Amino acid sequence: MKKIIVLSLILILSASATFAAAPYFNTPTINGATGLVRIPSADILAHKDYLLAVDYGSNAMAGKESLYYKINVGAFPNMELGCVGGYDQTATTTTLRDGVYINTKLSLSTDTGPNPLLLAIGGENLASSSQSEVYMVATKYMRQGFKLTFGFMGDFPGNRFRPMGVAGVEVPLLNNQLLLMVDGLAGETISQVDAGARFFLLPSLAIHANALNVFQDTANFAGKDPKSYLIGVSWLNPF
């Protein structure tokens, strides 16, 4: 037993030493595009990189279980493409989403400095009949080590355009091995705050925990997503 504990400590320390020199990779949002918890960032996957991810958890307000599976590809030097599917399940029924949704993100930045300001435009859920979104976001790498993302997002409830402001922050800890995230969106009568964490087991493998719409309760239903808690994993270039 002692040998197992010692070996585990050695592996953890080795991983920590690796991350002292290795940056974390960009993980997907709930909707699939790389970013924070709910909102995309202006980062994109490198050309020819690909990312597999899955999230599973519960909808706290409706008593449902949800599964999301995602694939992202750095299809071109400045473009990321992806898709996301999933289902919601109760004790008696399983409801698939209305299709496998397509995501696309185009980088508009050429800043390669140590603390760049990045800009990207994109669309989420482009194959959906009711959940399509467009966005434009900027991500600023700060000298203190964290990143700020801000911009706007728009969706189309009732076939009308609804703009929303979005913002979020990513804070790396433990030599980039742990990443804490908070983001939110607000517009008209809708508002939402989300929180998440990423723990990087390897430079190409991360586990994540997400909380969507954390302040939603029976007296406050305003929000784009139902209150949910999910855990998952992301794997960069697994094969």
KANORKA-V407998 format. One record per helix or strand. SS is the DSSP state (H for helix, E for strand). FROM is the first residue (numbers start at 0). TO is the last residue. If there is no record, write none. Layout:
SS_FROM_TO / SS_FROM_TO
This chain:
H_1_18 / E_27_27 / E_33_34 / E_39_39 / E_49_58 / E_63_75 / E_78_88 / E_93_95 / E_100_106 / E_116_123 / E_132_140 / E_146_154 / H_156_158 / E_161_172 / E_177_186 / E_189_201 / E_204_211 / E_216_216 / E_219_219 / E_227_235
